[in-house]
Amino acid sequence: MEEGTPACKPDSNLVWAILVTTLCCMPLGVVAIVKAASVDSLWAAGSYAEARKAAQDAGKWAAVSAICGLVIVLCYMLYMMTIIAIAALHA
């Protein structure tokens, strides 16, 4: 347990984690939710450094999930444009 209570609890990024899980990439978003959910319990237990690390990890995994979701959408759009272009050439 660390000495002294820091000024304020870090943002758990739980809302961000839930949004990217439902809208972007579920497997990576679940990791973000698990990390975000552990922030409050770690903070209450007095593990302040671990709570800050869990909050940072939750934000990192949420960002990775958002980026993966964006890449998947862009690849799908490129695939569909290719299919449409091929169909137009053979019409």
N, CA, C and O atoms as a DFTB+ gen file, in Angstrom:
364 C
 N C O
     1  1       0.841      -1.181       0.000
     2  2       0.000       0.000       0.000
     3  2       0.883       1.240       0.000
     4  3       1.875       1.303       0.727
     5  1       0.527       2.206      -0.802
     6  2       1.315       3.407      -0.928
     7  2       0.993       4.372       0.204
     8  3      -0.096       4.329       0.776
     9  1       1.939       5.237       0.522
    10  2       1.717       6.217       1.573
    11  2       0.915       7.388       1.040
    12  3       1.178       7.878      -0.058
    13  1      -0.060       7.836       1.812
    14  2      -0.853       9.004       1.429
    15  2      -1.789       8.731       0.280
    16  3      -1.487       7.947      -0.620
    17  1      -2.924       9.386       0.321
    18  2      -3.896       9.246      -0.758
    19  2      -3.649      10.344      -1.786
    20  3      -3.602      11.522      -1.432
    21  1      -3.494       9.976      -3.047
    22  2      -3.339      10.996      -4.091
    23  2      -4.574      11.882      -4.182
    24  3      -5.628      11.558      -3.635
    25  1      -4.431      12.988      -4.871
    26  2      -5.484      14.002      -4.922
    27  2      -6.822      13.472      -5.446
    28  3      -7.861      13.711      -4.831
    29  1      -6.809      12.769      -6.552
    30  2      -8.079      12.302      -7.108
    31  2      -7.888      10.981      -7.852
    32  3      -6.807      10.655      -8.343
    33  1      -8.983      10.249      -7.908
    34  2      -8.986       8.958      -8.584
    35  2      -8.904       9.178     -10.095
    36  3      -9.539      10.095     -10.617
    37  1      -8.127       8.346     -10.810
    38  2      -8.038       8.512     -12.263
    39  2      -9.339       8.120     -12.952
    40  3     -10.108       7.304     -12.442
    41  1      -9.570       8.714     -14.114
    42  2     -10.736       8.366     -14.923
    43  2     -10.571       6.925     -15.403
    44  3      -9.536       6.569     -15.965
    45  1     -11.575       6.113     -15.184
    46  2     -11.456       4.690     -15.520
    47  2     -11.609       4.417     -17.019
    48  3     -11.258       3.330     -17.477
    49  1     -12.117       5.366     -17.783
    50  2     -12.355       5.195     -19.223
    51  2     -13.407       4.125     -19.517
    52  3     -13.408       3.541     -20.600
    53  1     -14.293       3.867     -18.569
    54  2     -15.291       2.807     -18.738
    55  2     -16.288       3.132     -19.858
    56  3     -16.636       2.257     -20.650
    57  1     -16.738       4.368     -19.922
    58  2     -17.704       4.738     -20.976
    59  2     -17.067       4.567     -22.349
    60  3     -17.679       4.007     -23.258
    61  1     -15.841       5.050     -22.496
    62  2     -15.090       4.919     -23.745
    63  2     -14.942       3.441     -24.107
    64  3     -15.116       3.061     -25.265
    65  1     -14.617       2.602     -23.106
    66  2     -14.437       1.172     -23.344
    67  2     -15.741       0.513     -23.808
    68  3     -15.733      -0.317     -24.717
    69  1     -16.850       0.886     -23.182
    70  2     -18.141       0.307     -23.564
    71  2     -18.529       0.741     -24.974
    72  3     -19.029      -0.065     -25.760
    73  1     -18.300       2.012     -25.292
    74  2     -18.649       2.499     -26.633
    75  2     -17.854       1.797     -27.723
    76  3     -18.428       1.380     -28.729
    77  1     -16.550       1.657     -27.544
    78  2     -15.770       0.997     -28.597
    79  2     -16.070      -0.490     -28.673
    80  3     -15.932      -1.098     -29.734
    81  1     -16.480      -1.084     -27.549
    82  2     -16.846      -2.500     -27.583
    83  2     -18.101      -2.701     -28.417
    84  3     -18.175      -3.640     -29.209
    85  1     -19.077      -1.837     -28.249
    86  2     -20.328      -2.006     -28.982
    87  2     -20.239      -1.499     -30.425
    88  3     -20.937      -2.014     -31.298
    89  1     -19.395      -0.502     -30.688
    90  2     -19.370       0.116     -32.009
    91  2     -18.191      -0.296     -32.883
    92  3     -18.259      -0.156     -34.104
    93  1     -17.128      -0.794     -32.297
    94  2     -15.914      -1.024     -33.093
    95  2     -15.469      -2.478     -33.077
    96  3     -15.907      -3.275     -33.906
    97  1     -14.616      -2.818     -32.153
    98  2     -13.981      -4.135     -32.145
    99  2     -14.212      -4.798     -30.794
   100  3     -13.582      -4.435     -29.801
   101  1     -15.112      -5.765     -30.759
   102  2     -15.525      -6.357     -29.498
   103  2     -14.402      -7.029     -28.697
   104  3     -14.299      -6.761     -27.500
   105  1     -13.561      -7.878     -29.280
   106  2     -12.550      -8.559     -28.452
   107  2     -11.612      -7.594     -27.720
   108  3     -11.323      -7.792     -26.540
   109  1     -11.143      -6.570     -28.400
   110  2     -10.250      -5.613     -27.757
   111  2     -11.006      -4.707     -26.801
   112  3     -10.456      -4.277     -25.788
   113  1     -12.256      -4.416     -27.112
   114  2     -13.078      -3.605     -26.227
   115  2     -13.367      -4.293     -24.904
   116  3     -13.464      -3.634     -23.869
   117  1     -13.504      -5.606     -24.929
   118  2     -13.734      -6.349     -23.687
   119  2     -12.525      -6.233     -22.764
   120  3     -12.678      -6.106     -21.549
   121  1     -11.337      -6.276     -23.335
   122  2     -10.122      -6.092     -22.529
   123  2     -10.156      -4.706     -21.887
   124  3      -9.815      -4.560     -20.713
   125  1     -10.561      -3.694     -22.643
   126  2     -10.654      -2.336     -22.108
   127  2     -11.674      -2.256     -20.975
   128  3     -11.436      -1.583     -19.973
   129  1     -12.804      -2.937     -21.126
   130  2     -13.827      -2.934     -20.069
   131  2     -13.296      -3.583     -18.801
   132  3     -13.510      -3.066     -17.704
   133  1     -12.608      -4.707     -18.939
   134  2     -12.055      -5.402     -17.767
   135  2     -11.060      -4.508     -17.035
   136  3     -11.093      -4.406     -15.809
   137  1     -10.172      -3.861     -17.795
   138  2      -9.194      -2.951     -17.186
   139  2      -9.897      -1.779     -16.509
   140  3      -9.547      -1.410     -15.388
   141  1     -10.882      -1.195     -17.181
   142  2     -11.592      -0.045     -16.629
   143  2     -12.373      -0.415     -15.369
   144  3     -12.454       0.373     -14.427
   145  1     -12.940      -1.604     -15.359
   146  2     -13.722      -2.038     -14.200
   147  2     -12.850      -2.270     -12.970
   148  3     -13.334      -2.193     -11.840
   149  1     -11.572      -2.553     -13.185
   150  2     -10.695      -2.818     -12.046
   151  2     -10.170      -1.546     -11.384
   152  3      -9.605      -1.619     -10.293
   153  1     -10.340      -0.393     -12.009
   154  2      -9.782       0.850     -11.468
   155  2     -10.379       1.176     -10.099
   156  3      -9.639       1.459      -9.157
   157  1     -11.706       1.140      -9.979
   158  2     -12.353       1.506      -8.715
   159  2     -11.957       0.581      -7.569
   160  3     -11.685       1.045      -6.462
   161  1     -11.923      -0.719      -7.828
   162  2     -11.578      -1.651      -6.750
   163  2     -10.113      -1.506      -6.334
   164  3      -9.792      -1.604      -5.150
   165  1      -9.231      -1.275      -7.296
   166  2      -7.824      -1.055      -6.957
   167  2      -7.651       0.226      -6.150
   168  3      -6.881       0.263      -5.191
   169  1      -8.364       1.268      -6.541
   170  2      -8.275       2.541      -5.825
   171  2      -8.795       2.379      -4.399
   172  3      -8.184       2.873      -3.452
   173  1      -9.921       1.688      -4.249
   174  2     -10.495       1.478      -2.912
   175  2      -9.580       0.639      -2.031
   176  3      -9.560       0.813      -0.813
   177  1      -8.815      -0.278      -2.644
   178  2      -7.901      -1.125      -1.886
   179  2      -6.606      -0.394      -1.525
   180  3      -5.777      -0.929      -0.789
   181  1      -6.430       0.819      -2.039
   182  2      -5.229       1.578      -1.739
   183  2      -4.089       1.341      -2.708
   184  3      -2.977       1.817      -2.478
   185  1      -4.339       0.621      -3.777
   186  2      -3.312       0.370      -4.792
   187  2      -3.385       1.477      -5.848
   188  3      -3.857       1.261      -6.965
   189  1      -2.913       2.652      -5.473
   190  2      -3.084       3.832      -6.309
   191  2      -2.294       3.740      -7.616
   192  3      -2.812       4.099      -8.674
   193  1      -1.072       3.274      -7.560
   194  2      -0.259       3.158      -8.777
   195  2      -0.871       2.131      -9.731
   196  3      -0.901       2.341     -10.944
   197  1      -1.356       1.023      -9.177
   198  2      -1.981      -0.004     -10.012
   199  2      -3.295       0.501     -10.608
   200  3      -3.637       0.158     -11.740
   201  1      -4.034       1.318      -9.848
   202  2      -5.281       1.892     -10.366
   203  2      -4.977       2.849     -11.518
   204  3      -5.679       2.844     -12.529
   205  1      -3.937       3.666     -11.371
   206  2      -3.552       4.561     -12.473
   207  2      -3.120       3.761     -13.702
   208  3      -3.474       4.109     -14.828
   209  1      -2.356       2.688     -13.484
   210  2      -1.901       1.835     -14.588
   211  2      -3.097       1.177     -15.282
   212  3      -3.143       1.120     -16.511
   213  1      -4.063       0.683     -14.503
   214  2      -5.259       0.058     -15.086
   215  2      -6.055       1.074     -15.895
   216  3      -6.580       0.739     -16.957
   217  1      -6.153       2.315     -15.410
   218  2      -6.866       3.365     -16.150
   219  2      -6.148       3.680     -17.454
   220  3      -6.791       3.848     -18.491
   221  1      -4.826       3.761     -17.414
   222  2      -4.060       4.003     -18.642
   223  2      -4.215       2.840     -19.619
   224  3      -4.382       3.051     -20.821
   225  1      -4.160       1.612     -19.099
   226  2      -4.333       0.437     -19.960
   227  2      -5.721       0.402     -20.588
   228  3      -5.865       0.049     -21.758
   229  1      -6.745       0.766     -19.813
   230  2      -8.113       0.791     -20.354
   231  2      -8.206       1.787     -21.497
   232  3      -8.804       1.491     -22.531
   233  1      -7.625       2.953     -21.323
   234  2      -7.629       3.946     -22.394
   235  2      -6.870       3.464     -23.618
   236  3      -7.290       3.682     -24.755
   237  1      -5.733       2.798     -23.364
   238  2      -4.925       2.279     -24.480
   239  2      -5.701       1.231     -25.267
   240  3      -5.744       1.286     -26.496
   241  1      -6.317       0.272     -24.570
   242  2      -7.066      -0.779     -25.252
   243  2      -8.300      -0.232     -25.958
   244  3      -8.680      -0.733     -27.016
   245  1      -8.927       0.786     -25.385
   246  2     -10.078       1.408     -26.053
   247  2      -9.632       2.087     -27.345
   248  3     -10.321       1.996     -28.361
   249  1      -8.491       2.764     -27.314
   250  2      -7.979       3.416     -28.521
   251  2      -7.605       2.385     -29.578
   252  3      -7.892       2.579     -30.759
   253  1      -6.973       1.299     -29.169
   254  2      -6.601       0.238     -30.116
   255  2      -7.861      -0.372     -30.738
   256  3      -7.891      -0.664     -31.934
   257  1      -8.891      -0.558     -29.924
   258  2     -10.152      -1.099     -30.433
   259  2     -10.783      -0.155     -31.443
   260  3     -11.289      -0.598     -32.474
   261  1     -10.759       1.146     -31.155
   262  2     -11.327       2.127     -32.082
   263  2     -10.559       2.134     -33.401
   264  3     -11.163       2.194     -34.472
   265  1      -9.247       2.073     -33.329
   266  2      -8.427       2.061     -34.544
   267  2      -8.699       0.794     -35.363
   268  3      -8.827       0.855     -36.586
   269  1      -8.785      -0.343     -34.686
   270  2      -9.078      -1.598     -35.401
   271  2     -10.455      -1.546     -36.061
   272  3     -10.619      -2.007     -37.190
   273  1     -11.425      -0.999     -35.376
   274  2     -12.750      -0.859     -35.966
   275  2     -12.725       0.018     -37.197
   276  3     -13.376      -0.289     -38.195
   277  1     -11.977       1.110     -37.135
   278  2     -11.850       2.000     -38.282
   279  2     -11.159       1.299     -39.451
   280  3     -11.579       1.445     -40.599
   281  1     -10.117       0.551     -39.166
   282  2      -9.401      -0.185     -40.220
   283  2     -10.319      -1.222     -40.863
   284  3     -10.300      -1.389     -42.083
   285  1     -11.109      -1.910     -40.073
   286  2     -12.037      -2.909     -40.600
   287  2     -13.067      -2.251     -41.519
   288  3     -13.361      -2.768     -42.596
   289  1     -13.608      -1.120     -41.097
   290  2     -14.587      -0.408     -41.922
   291  2     -13.955       0.059     -43.228
   292  3     -14.564      -0.080     -44.289
   293  1     -12.746       0.607     -43.169
   294  2     -12.065       1.064     -44.379
   295  2     -11.758      -0.097     -45.328
   296  3     -11.912       0.037     -46.542
   297  1     -11.328      -1.226     -44.784
   298  2     -11.072      -2.400     -45.630
   299  2     -12.361      -2.890     -46.286
   300  3     -12.357      -3.264     -47.459
   301  1     -13.447      -2.889     -45.546
   302  2     -14.730      -3.308     -46.108
   303  2     -15.165      -2.374     -47.236
   304  3     -15.646      -2.826     -48.275
   305  1     -14.992      -1.069     -47.023
   306  2     -15.360      -0.105     -48.063
   307  2     -14.498      -0.304     -49.309
   308  3     -15.008      -0.253     -50.428
   309  1     -13.218      -0.527     -49.127
   310  2     -12.331      -0.774     -50.258
   311  2     -12.739      -2.048     -50.994
   312  3     -12.745      -2.082     -52.225
   313  1     -13.074      -3.079     -50.252
   314  2     -13.539      -4.337     -50.847
   315  2     -14.807      -4.118     -51.670
   316  3     -14.911      -4.601     -52.798
   317  1     -15.764      -3.391     -51.107
   318  2     -17.016      -3.160     -51.822
   319  2     -16.795      -2.309     -53.077
   320  3     -17.409      -2.568     -54.112
   321  1     -15.933      -1.308     -52.997
   322  2     -15.643      -0.492     -54.182
   323  2     -14.971      -1.324     -55.263
   324  3     -15.232      -1.123     -56.449
   325  1     -14.119      -2.248     -54.873
   326  2     -13.466      -3.128     -55.833
   327  2     -14.483      -4.035     -56.514
   328  3     -14.439      -4.213     -57.731
   329  1     -15.383      -4.600     -55.750
   330  2     -16.426      -5.466     -56.304
   331  2     -17.308      -4.682     -57.283
   332  3     -17.643      -5.178     -58.359
   333  1     -17.675      -3.472     -56.907
   334  2     -18.511      -2.640     -57.782
   335  2     -17.767      -2.286     -59.064
   336  3     -18.354      -2.301     -60.146
   337  1     -16.479      -1.968     -58.952
   338  2     -15.693      -1.617     -60.135
   339  2     -15.557      -2.812     -61.069
   340  3     -15.652      -2.654     -62.286
   341  1     -15.340      -3.992     -60.528
   342  2     -15.226      -5.213     -61.347
   343  2     -16.550      -5.509     -62.039
   344  3     -16.578      -5.877     -63.213
   345  1     -17.641      -5.345     -61.307
   346  2     -18.963      -5.583     -61.895
   347  2     -19.255      -4.576     -63.009
   348  3     -19.856      -4.928     -64.025
   349  1     -18.834      -3.337     -62.821
   350  2     -19.054      -2.321     -63.848
   351  2     -18.239      -2.610     -65.102
   352  3     -18.700      -2.339     -66.211
   353  1     -17.054      -3.147     -64.947
   354  2     -16.211      -3.475     -66.094
   355  2     -16.781      -4.639     -66.926
   356  3     -16.610      -4.690     -68.144
   357  1     -17.442      -5.542     -66.257
   358  2     -17.996      -6.721     -66.953
   359  2     -19.426      -6.510     -67.411
   360  3     -20.021      -7.423     -67.983
   361  1     -19.987      -5.358     -67.182
   362  2     -21.392      -5.108     -67.562
   363  2     -21.521      -4.681     -68.989
   364  3     -22.630      -4.434     -69.461
